Amino acid sequence: MAVELPAIDIEHDDLFTVFELCQALPKPPSENTRWRWVRKGVCGVKLPAAKVNGVWCTTRHAFAAFLRAQSDAQTERVSA
């Protein structure tokens, strides 16, 4: 079951590269993992992002919502 996260608005939202936002994580994911989050998703959850000048960008809000939804989906999968 896919989870719908809010879309980002590249004209009005403050954008950050996915790489920048991942640097705040205890163990930043690899480039392949970041690509998978955006293109394929994890546990039915995709990171809302837009490619700007060849770089994947998203918002802090979308990134936090993705991490929450991904964590919830993994918790549900383990407890099922």
Beta strands, then each sheet from edge to edge (+ up, - down):
strand 1: 16-17
strand 2: 50-52
strand 3: 55-58
sheet 1: 1+ 3- 2+
end
